[in-house]
Structure formats: C-alpha cells, structure tokens
Amino acid sequence: MTHLPADPEGMNDERAVWGRTAIEVFQDVTGSDDGDALGDLLSDLMHLCDRTDAYGTFDEMLRRARMHYRDETAA
C-alpha cells in the first residue's frame, strides 16, 4: 500500500470518498472509463473556468486546491 500523508483532522479518507463520488457521477454522465475519468473531469473543469467568472481561473483554483491539500496533510 502507498504511504499516506499525515491526516491531522482524521478527515482525509472521507475527503477521498468525496472525490471518488464526484468522479463516479462524472462517469455516469459522460461514460468516461476509470483510466480517463480524472483527466477528463479536470479538462472539463478547465473549460468551465474559461466560461464563467464564478470560480476564478483554473490555475487559481489549482493553487488553492494545493494549499488546502497541504493544510489537510500537514504533520
């Protein structure tokens, strides 16, 4: 098994389930297979960010996501 990062809040298993649920819903809608689903979803989110100001740019959201991930896995 892969070594997992720290989980100071005890929430990262649940966060992973939320991510998997989002991918499963995406796959139900698009028919994307397991090997492509995450990349396809990210690509579609890039298209969404291009077309609305509601979320900011994809790069901004990716930076924010990385910051949240670092915070959620800090020892």
C-alpha positions in Angstrom: 0.0 0.0 0.0 1.1 3.6 -0.7 2.3 5.6 2.2 -0.3 8.2 3.0 0.5 11.7 4.2 -0.4 12.9 7.7 -4.1 13.3 8.5 -4.3 15.7 11.5 -8.1 16.1 11.3 -8.9 12.5 10.6 -10.8 13.5 7.5 -8.7 12.5 4.5 -10.4 9.1 4.0 -13.7 10.9 3.8 -12.3 13.6 1.5 -11.0 10.8 -0.8 -14.6 9.3 -0.8 -16.0 12.7 -1.8 -13.5 12.9 -4.7 -14.4 9.4 -5.8 -18.1 10.2 -5.6 -17.5 13.2 -7.9 -15.7 11.0 -10.4 -18.4 8.4 -10.3 -21.1 10.9 -11.0 -19.0 12.3 -13.9 -18.5 8.8 -15.3 -22.3 8.2 -15.1 -22.9 11.4 -17.1 -20.1 11.0 -19.6 -19.3 7.3 -19.9 -15.7 8.1 -19.2 -13.7 5.0 -18.1 -11.6 4.7 -15.0 -8.3 5.4 -16.7 -9.5 8.6 -18.3 -12.1 9.9 -15.8 -10.0 12.1 -13.6 -8.1 13.7 -16.5 -11.4 14.2 -18.4 -13.0 15.8 -15.4 -10.1 18.1 -14.8 -10.1 19.1 -18.5 -13.9 19.8 -18.4 -13.3 21.9 -15.3 -10.8 23.9 -17.2 -13.4 24.5 -19.9 -15.9 25.6 -17.2 -13.4 28.1 -15.7 -12.9 29.5 -19.2 -16.6 30.2 -19.5 -17.5 31.7 -16.1 -16.2 34.1 -13.6 -17.9 32.2 -10.7 -14.8 30.2 -9.8 -11.8 32.1 -10.9 -9.2 30.7 -13.3 -8.4 27.1 -13.3 -4.8 27.9 -12.3 -6.0 29.9 -9.3 -8.3 27.1 -8.2 -5.5 24.6 -8.6 -3.2 26.7 -6.5 -6.0 27.0 -3.9 -6.5 23.2 -4.0 -2.8 22.6 -3.5 -2.9 25.0 -0.5 -5.9 23.2 1.0 -4.2 19.8 0.4 -1.0 21.0 2.1 -3.1 22.2 5.1 -5.0 19.0 5.3 -1.9 16.8 5.2 0.4 18.9 7.4 2.0 16.8 10.2 
